[in-house]
Structure formats: structure tokens, C-alpha cells
Amino acid sequence: MSEQGIPVFVTMETNVEQEGEKKEISVSGSGQLVKKSQSTFVTWNEQLEDIGEVKTVLKIQPGSLTVLRQGAVSMRQEYTPGKETEGSYKTAYATFQTLAKTEDLQIKWFKEEALLGQLAFTYDLELQGQLAGHYDVKIKIKEEQQ
């Protein structure tokens, strides 16, 4: 993996349970994977319905994942199993403080395959001190052929 990065296609599926209701959110896009010392960065642009474009960055380290988003919405949240981590979520209208209570995080890397990596994590999210829901997220990172 070079500094320029590997072209990838990222798919992120999120199952959310809020107040007894369940919904599934799926986003995907083309981007780059770059490895720098102990961290792997995956960046891609997603088109969010009715909101606009958002640049998403995954910072993957042994035992933790940080998700950064910039654009129509901005957020920063770290996910570390067994820990509560503070973050923020910003829209055009307001900025909210978040707290993620991460239950589980699995990071798998594959060699010599089109599927480069797979991440899965579950957490409870609080927004301004109130439970916003339970999240189950799966991310697939595939090498994109040029």
C-alpha cells in the first residue's frame, strides 16, 4: 500500500434500532485506502439523500475506529470496545454532543483478495445525553479495478 493509496469501493450498512423501530441505512462510494504506520485510512465521498455530499474518512487502528465526516453533515466519533467515547454531530442547523458506548469492534484484513477489509461494530449512541438508538454497522472495503 503506497502513499497514493489503493482505489477502493466502500459499502457501509447500518441497522438502527430506535424506540422499538428498526431501519436499515446503506451508503457506498469509491475512494482510497492508505496505510500510514499503525493506522489505515479509508476515504470516500457519499451522496446522502436530501442532504448532499459528505466526505467520509475511516481511521482504523488496532482496537479502535474513528469515523470523520465533512460536508452536508459533519461528525467525529471514535469507537473502542468497552469504552464510552465523546464525539460530535453537526448539521446546518445545530451541533450535538454524542457519546458512543461501543460493545464490539471487529476488524479483518484480507490478503490477495478483491475484498481488502471488513469491519463490524455495534454501539449505543447518546445524543445530548439522551439515548438515540442501538447501531449495528458493517463496512466492506473492496479493491476497485481501474
C-alpha positions as CSV (number, residue, x, y, z in Angstrom):
1,M,0.0,0.0,0.0
2,S,1.5,3.2,-1.1
3,E,1.1,6.8,0.0
4,Q,-1.1,7.4,-3.1
5,G,-3.4,4.7,-1.9
6,I,-5.3,1.8,-3.4
7,P,-8.6,2.6,-5.2
8,V,-11.4,1.0,-3.3
9,F,-15.2,0.8,-3.2
10,V,-16.7,1.0,0.2
11,T,-20.1,-0.2,1.3
12,M,-21.5,0.7,4.7
13,E,-24.7,-0.9,6.0
14,T,-26.2,0.3,9.3
15,N,-29.0,-1.3,11.2
16,V,-30.5,1.2,13.7
17,E,-33.0,0.4,16.4
18,Q,-34.7,3.5,17.9
19,E,-37.6,3.3,20.3
20,G,-38.5,-0.2,19.2
21,E,-38.4,0.7,15.5
22,K,-35.8,-0.7,13.1
23,K,-34.4,0.7,9.9
24,E,-31.5,0.0,7.6
25,I,-29.3,2.6,6.0
26,S,-26.9,1.8,3.2
27,V,-24.3,4.1,1.7
28,S,-21.4,3.4,-0.7
29,G,-18.8,5.1,-2.8
30,S,-15.5,5.0,-4.5
31,G,-12.4,6.1,-2.6
32,Q,-8.8,5.4,-1.5
33,L,-7.1,3.3,1.1
34,V,-3.8,4.5,2.5
35,K,-1.7,2.8,5.2
36,K,0.5,5.1,7.4
37,S,2.5,3.4,10.3
38,Q,-0.1,1.9,12.7
39,S,-3.2,3.5,11.0
40,T,-5.1,2.7,7.9
41,F,-7.2,5.5,6.3
42,V,-10.1,4.9,4.0
43,T,-11.7,7.9,2.4
44,W,-14.7,8.2,0.1
45,N,-17.5,10.5,-0.8
46,E,-21.1,9.6,-0.2
47,Q,-24.2,11.2,-1.6
48,L,-26.8,11.4,1.2
49,E,-30.4,11.6,0.1
50,D,-32.0,15.1,0.5
51,I,-28.8,16.4,2.3
52,G,-25.9,16.4,-0.2
53,E,-22.3,15.2,-0.5
54,V,-20.3,14.1,2.5
55,K,-16.6,13.1,2.6
56,T,-16.1,10.2,4.9
57,V,-12.8,9.1,6.5
58,L,-12.3,5.9,8.5
59,K,-9.2,5.9,10.7
60,I,-8.6,2.3,11.5
61,Q,-6.1,1.4,14.3
62,P,-5.6,-1.8,16.2
63,G,-8.6,-1.9,18.6
64,S,-10.3,1.3,17.6
65,L,-12.0,3.0,14.7
66,T,-12.7,6.7,14.2
67,V,-15.3,8.0,11.7
68,L,-15.0,11.5,10.4
69,R,-17.5,13.1,8.1
70,Q,-17.3,16.6,6.5
71,G,-19.7,18.3,4.2
72,A,-23.5,18.5,4.3
73,V,-23.2,16.9,7.8
74,S,-20.0,16.8,9.9
75,M,-19.3,14.3,12.6
76,R,-16.4,12.8,14.6
77,Q,-16.8,9.7,16.6
78,E,-14.4,7.1,17.9
79,Y,-15.4,3.5,18.6
80,T,-13.4,1.5,21.1
81,P,-14.9,-1.7,22.6
82,G,-15.8,-1.5,26.2
83,K,-15.4,2.3,26.3
84,E,-17.6,5.4,26.2
85,T,-16.2,7.9,23.7
86,E,-17.4,11.5,23.2
87,G,-17.9,13.0,19.8
88,S,-20.0,15.5,17.8
89,Y,-22.6,15.6,15.1
90,K,-23.1,18.9,13.2
91,T,-25.8,19.9,10.7
92,A,-26.6,23.2,9.1
93,Y,-28.9,23.9,12.0
94,A,-27.1,22.7,15.2
95,T,-24.2,20.9,16.7
96,F,-24.9,18.0,19.0
97,Q,-22.6,16.3,21.5
98,T,-22.6,12.5,21.1
99,L,-21.5,9.6,23.3
100,A,-20.8,6.2,21.8
101,K,-20.8,3.1,24.1
102,T,-19.1,0.5,21.9
103,E,-19.9,-3.1,22.6
104,D,-17.9,-4.8,19.9
105,L,-15.5,-3.9,17.1
106,Q,-14.1,-6.5,14.6
107,I,-11.5,-5.6,12.0
108,K,-10.5,-8.1,9.4
109,W,-7.9,-7.6,6.7
110,F,-7.5,-10.0,3.7
111,K,-4.5,-10.6,1.5
112,E,-4.6,-11.4,-2.2
113,E,-8.3,-10.9,-2.5
114,A,-10.7,-8.4,-4.0
115,L,-12.2,-7.9,-0.6
116,L,-9.5,-6.0,1.3
117,G,-11.2,-5.5,4.6
118,Q,-14.3,-5.9,6.6
119,L,-15.3,-4.0,9.8
120,A,-18.2,-4.7,12.1
121,F,-19.2,-2.8,15.2
122,T,-22.1,-2.3,17.5
123,Y,-22.8,0.6,19.8
124,D,-25.4,2.6,21.7
125,L,-25.4,6.3,20.8
126,E,-26.5,9.1,23.1
127,L,-27.3,12.5,21.6
128,Q,-27.2,15.4,24.0
129,G,-27.4,12.9,26.9
130,Q,-30.4,11.0,25.5
131,L,-30.3,7.5,24.0
132,A,-30.6,7.9,20.2
133,G,-30.5,4.2,19.4
134,H,-28.6,1.0,19.1
135,Y,-26.4,0.7,15.9
136,D,-25.0,-2.3,14.2
137,V,-22.6,-1.3,11.4
138,K,-20.9,-3.4,8.7
139,I,-18.3,-1.9,6.3
140,K,-16.8,-3.8,3.3
141,I,-13.8,-2.4,1.6
142,K,-13.1,-3.9,-1.9
143,E,-10.3,-3.1,-4.3
144,E,-11.8,-1.2,-7.2
145,Q,-10.4,-2.2,-10.6
146,Q,-9.3,0.7,-12.8
